[in-house]
Amino acid sequence: MATDLATTEESSREGTQRLATAAERAGGGSPALQREQKLEAIGQLAGGLAHDLNNLLTIIVGNLELVKRRFGDTPGLARRVDAALSASSRAAELTRRLLGISHLQPMRLEAVDVGCLVIGLAEQLQRTWGRSIVIETDIEPDVVPIQTDRSQLETALENLCLNARDAMAPGGCLRLAVRTVGVRRGEVRGAVAALEPGDYVAVEVRDDGAGMPPDVLEQAFDPFFTTKELGAGAGLGLSIVHGFVRRARGAVDLKSARGNGTSAVLYLPTSASGHRVATAPPEASLPRSMRSTTVLCVEDDEDIREFAVDVLRDGGYEVCEAANGRAALEVLRSERPFDLLLTDVLMPGGVTGRAVAGEARSRRTRIRVLYVSGYAPDALLGGGRLESHESFLAKPYSAADLLRSVEDALERGDPS
């Protein structure tokens, strides 16, 4: 089945353009437009930074694992390597959060009953928080399921709820509401002015906490902005919420006043036609005994390539390596058979991983493709999805992640 990984770099630009158009209809410049442009620029910076950090972390994690595997019996070494791996894992979580505030994080779409999701979240939080905070839900009946990324929506709502909890310390009332709203042209202003006319599922998180003064509300979505004490928060929670709604082609309306609590409403479109969700019947996988295990590994970073090749060879695979897309094309012009193409996405020289994959499939119609990247840009996604013979592995990855992903890719059915 084709896996939807629709990145929203394009939709982010479209969102800003829609907001600019709305501002023009309203009679000129808009503070909301300026905020969106600022946040988009920050998101681009965060996404690029996360990509580069993921490359470095892949090298660090990979070599630490190789050291542990080969020299782990050395007294004291395993403990120190484990400590370094633990720190690398925390760094990888930070890069995932950086991607969360950018428009480069992929969306894995599925039908989501938002009402059921919110009820489940409320029950979970009530069990965790105890009696100091009362959680009320108001779910409109017959709200249609929407096509969205369940995990990212859950993360966004959890971040909003955690902020609400902190604002209500030591206690208060949290209200979660879900309803369907119709947006007509010219009816919305401010933060949601970029919404296209149509039907939306509105999810509100409202608290009766301390609220925010205007100067804090103005900066609330800025990455790393926080009013919490040092060490109590990284200031990425609301930025992740904003990044998610941008990717979902929705909007978030945040209102607050000192002493009157805070209300955050996520507007999510009921139609996901812009995401191009593809479906395909599951394909029968080939038995291991009936396929080869030869991998063409294409990676321009020499350290990452060396790590990947060592892991694959240790795993029993025959490996041919190429330092960039052009070198890979030369290899593919030979008669050598390959079962899997493992390729980075963006490489110097003007030949992307997507282009290499296209050439590989034209010459070897049954070859599988496993893309690796620090994020999933348009160069990877093309029409907005991975085909049934394609898979994706995010950097940073461990040796176990790589071997598992290779095995999964080789087991994928072939549409030809």
Summary of the structure (lengths in Angstrom):
residues: 416
radius of gyration: 23.6
end to end distance: 13.7
largest distance: 72.8
contacts: 1361
relative contact order: 0.14
helix: 46%
strand: 19%
